[in-house]
Amino acid sequence: MPNDFLTVKQILDGYESASFNSKEVFEFFYNRIKGIDADIKSFITVVPEDKVCVAGKSIPVAYKDIFTTKNIQTTAGSHILRGYIPPYNATVVDKLSDSKFVCAGKLNCDAFAHGATGENSDFFVTKNPYFLKKTAGGSSSGSAAAVAAGLVPVATATDTGGSIRLPASFTNTVGIKPTYGRVSRYGIIAMTSSTDSIGHITKTVWDNAFVLNITAGFDPKDATSSHAKVPDYLSDIDKGISGLKIGIPKEYLQGLDDVVEKQFDKSVKIVKSLGAEIVEVSLPHTEYAINVYYILTPSEISSNLARFDGIRFGKQRDQFGDEAKRRIMLGTYSLSAGYYDDYYLKAQKVRTLVIEDFRKAFDKVDALMAPVFPSTVPALGEAIVDPIKMYMMDVLTVPVNLAGLPALSVPSGFIDALPVGIQFIGKHFDEKLLYRIGYSFESETKYYEKIPNFLEK
Amino acid sequence: MLTRKEVEKIAALSKIPLSERELSSFSVQLPKIISFVENLNKLDTKNIFPTYQISGKKNELRKDLSIESLPIEDILRNAENSKDNYIMTKGVLDAK
């Protein structure tokens, strides 16, 4: 049977050449889940192998447990939804099922996607496959860890303030945060409605583009989803990046750890060697984005999480974890009479300034390139002690969410054997260009070939 | 600055029951988070318009059609209390 880290591309090629069949592929991944996930702890629910209906050329997928799956428990990583069995599928789940993706299970995450390390899950903590004492990043901790450990070739995820890009960059995987409105949010448990973005994590850029080809597009069930035409993200993916202008926002380089800065410089040289022109740009309101985000997010969460009333579904509100409680209360405060103008309205105004910064930068360049995280991967227990420390982890990822832009996180090497990633940021609906850049970078670097040490047996 | 009493009030408004321990730790944490976001006060935003919807999308209308809804038993399956195809709640007017 095939080697480790079967990608979607390898599976499709194998089906094409009849080297193996669906049954063998699912056996392979289920054996890995059984053998490895006890150490990684990425799955909340595994669909029993004998319940999985594998027909034809199927591909395994696992969903972040914030994606509603019909007749499969969906918890959002929270105690309050333990035992909740949804009566319908998220649109993305339906779309992937229609394209022969078969659900192998549901993946751990920070409860309601509130967190940057996965440690806010109400159930257990997912470990980083590259070093089990480190976090896998969050909130899509299980999604990133499962793909990195080769338990599934594709895991869906959500990125409201960095929840796809952070874990992808911590686990040597590829994560797309699509343009706001590119992928339907229907059936995904809402966090911050004005920035929630639905994406996925894969081993390679090609796989990632393949999946977005399926999930992107207008959905009548999500009024914020866009009518913009969906291009073929795979065509021209290998066209190269010669002649492109790629901007580096100078504000994103302030406050980086030395080792991260050095690693980033190396990536910039590679992008340059591939023929792109590197241009320095400025996004002067970057430092305020994190403050804006931590006003808007709790505010919208306090409203979205009001639906958990223990009446129609779920348990009582005392079952919320600490972070959900903090955010609900902060939001209730900032939206309350007398404070609305000082907080929510003020934040939405500064948001306009953040958006303007990006607009001006994109007048000069085709895309932006930046680190995803200013430090190396945190150890378990390191960030969770102080909420503000945890919030600051999103400092380089949230501006993109406020502006609704697409961003692709790709592996950019290792620091002391721990993965590090970079993000390419595009104009609205410019995912296709991001994939082209990411593919070019990946073809040159091939970091995906480095599998986690503990799996090298 | 947010006082312990105010935290208690916000918790009540949010329908979040808090233990003594939680009340104590949130009374320390929440004011810190609020001063963290107040960094925005450094900026003058008098003439700036707020952005509520990033893609500039206006109302998305659909035809007013009746469509098949989910089966009642599927809906009731997750409710703690139901009777005669209704979900039961506490009374609204005489709720205790």
Interface residues (C-beta under 8 A of the other chain):
Chain A: Y84 I85 P87 Y88 T179 Y180 G181 S194 T195 P220 A223 T224 S226 H285 E287 Y288 N291 V292 Y294 I295 S302 D309 G310 I311 R312 F313 G314 R317 D318 F320 D322 K325 R326 I328 M329 L330 T332 Y333 S336 Y343 L345 K346 A347 Q348 K349 V350 R351 T352 L353 I355 P387 I388 Y391 L402 A403 G404 H428
Chain B: L2 E6 V7 I10 A11 L13 S14 K15 I16 P17 L18 E22 F26 Q29 L30 K32 I33 I34 F36 V37 E38 N39 L40 N41 L43 T45 I48 F49 P50 T51 Y52 Q53 I54 S55 K57 N59 E60 R62 L70 P71 D74 I75 R77 N78 A79 E80 I87 T89
